[in-house]
Amino acid sequence: MPDFYQHDMITTIHDLRSAKLDNLESMLRESTENHDIGLVLPVTASDMRAEPFDVIVRELAQADYIASIVVSLGVAPDQSDYDETCAKIAPLGDRAKVLWTDGPEVQGLYNELIDSGIDVSVPGKGRSVWTAFGYLLDDPNIETFVLHDCDIVDYDRQLLSRLCLPMVHPGLDFEFCKAYYARVTDRMHGRVVRLLVAPLLRALMQCFPDNQFVRFLGNFRYPLSGEFSLTRNLARTNRVASDWGLEVGTLADVYRNTSHKRVCQVDLARLYEHKHQTLAVDQPSSGLIKMALDILTTIYRTLASQGIVFGESTFVTLRASFLRIAQDCIRQYAADARVNSLNYDRHSEEMAIEAFAQCVTQAGEIFAADPSGNPSIPNWTRVRAAFPDFTSRLRDTV
Ligand SMILES: O=C(O)[C@H](O)COP(=O)(O)O
C-alpha cells in the first residue's frame, strides 16, 4: 500500500492509486485554457536515436495540453543530427521546435555572451536547459516550465501529467514541483541518492543541526531527479549549474527564491529506469565519482554562501559521520531488499560508500581551493538586463 506521510517543510503528492490518466488530462485541459505550459526536453544525439525517445514523441503527440515543446539538442555536432531530430519530432506539429545548441547560430550567441563576460562556455545538460528556458521566456504566454529527461525507459505521459497538474490547477498554489520515484528493477539503483546524498544529509544535520537548507534538502525523497516544473518567475531568477550540481543547485536556488510552502514533490507513479554510469574510483573526472564531487562542492558552496564556516577538520568529521551513517543505511537497504525479494550486493554497496567517503574530503579540498566556484550560468534576469533582445534572437535561431 502506498503511504501518505508528509515531511515538515514541503508538500508531498503521493501516488494513492486512484488517479486515472483520463481524469488527470481532462483537469489539465481545463486548467490550461488560459495558462500555457512549455516543455523542455534536453537530449543528446545518441539519446535522440535511442528507443526511449521514439516512445516519448509518440506519447507527447497526445499531450495536447502542452502549448510549446523545445527539444534542446546538445552533443550533436553534425547537421544530420539536427535534421534527424527535426524529422523525429514532426508528429508533434508546429508547437515543437529543435534548439540546436551545437549549431552555428546558437554558438554565435554564446560567443557574444562570453565576449561580454557572461560565462556560458561549459557545454552540458545545464547549459541546454538554461538555453531552452531563454527560448520559452521569449513567449509571454508561457507561465509554467516543465522539464524531463529523454532516456526514460518505459515512458508514459502519466508522468508528465503528474508533474504539470500541481503547477497549473487553479485550486493549488505551487511554484516548484519536483518528481520522485523508486529506481528499482530486480535490485535498487539510484546509488548516488541512496549511498551518498541520503547519508550525507543526515551527517550534515549532525554537524549543523539548525541549518534550514539542509533540513529542506532532507525533505526531498529523490533530490537528484531530473524532472521538475516551475513558474516563469523562477525560470527567470534561478541560476543553472553547468555540472552535476544541476539538481541540488536548482533546489538551492528554489530555497533562496521562494517559500517552502510553495514547493511540492510528486510521486511519478512508476518505477523509473534510466542509463547507468560507472563508479570507478580511479576516474575522478567521469561517472558517479565526478557526479559525487560536483554535488558535494555545490552543497558546500551553498552552505558557505549562507555564512557556514568550514575548517579543515569539518570535512574530516563530516567524513567520519557520513561513513557511519552510510553503513547504517546499507543495513536498512539490505533488509528492504530481502523482504522485497530483490538482489542486493552488499559488498559493492560497501565499496561505493568508501569511495563516496573519500569524495567527502576531496570535495572539501576543491571547495577550499575555490570557495565560490563558478559552475552556475547567470540567471536570465541578468542576461536580459544586459541584452534586452537576446531571447528573441535566440528564438530566431530555431
Ligand atoms: O540517481 C542516482 O543516484 C544516480 O543517477 C545514479 O543512479 P544509478 O545507480 O541508478 O545508476
The ligand as a MOL file (V3000), in Angstrom:
LIG
                    3D

  0  0  0     0  0            999 V3000
M  V30 BEGIN CTAB
M  V30 COUNTS 11 10 0 0 0
M  V30 BEGIN ATOM
M  V30 1 O 20.1190 8.6720 -9.2190 0
M  V30 2 C 21.2600 8.3800 -8.8680 0
M  V30 3 O 21.5730 8.1110 -7.7070 0
M  V30 4 C 22.3550 8.4040 -9.9180 0
M  V30 5 O 21.8340 8.9290 -11.1040 0
M  V30 6 C 22.9280 7.0170 -10.1330 0
M  V30 7 O 21.8970 6.1710 -10.4750 0
M  V30 8 P 22.1000 4.5700 -10.7380 0
M  V30 9 O 22.7260 3.9650 -9.5470 0
M  V30 10 O 20.6540 4.1260 -10.9450 0
M  V30 11 O 22.9120 4.4110 -11.9790 0
M  V30 END ATOM
M  V30 BEGIN BOND
M  V30 1 2 1 2
M  V30 2 1 2 3
M  V30 3 1 2 4
M  V30 4 1 4 5
M  V30 5 1 4 6
M  V30 6 1 6 7
M  V30 7 1 7 8
M  V30 8 2 8 9
M  V30 9 1 8 10
M  V30 10 1 8 11
M  V30 END BOND
M  V30 END CTAB
M  END
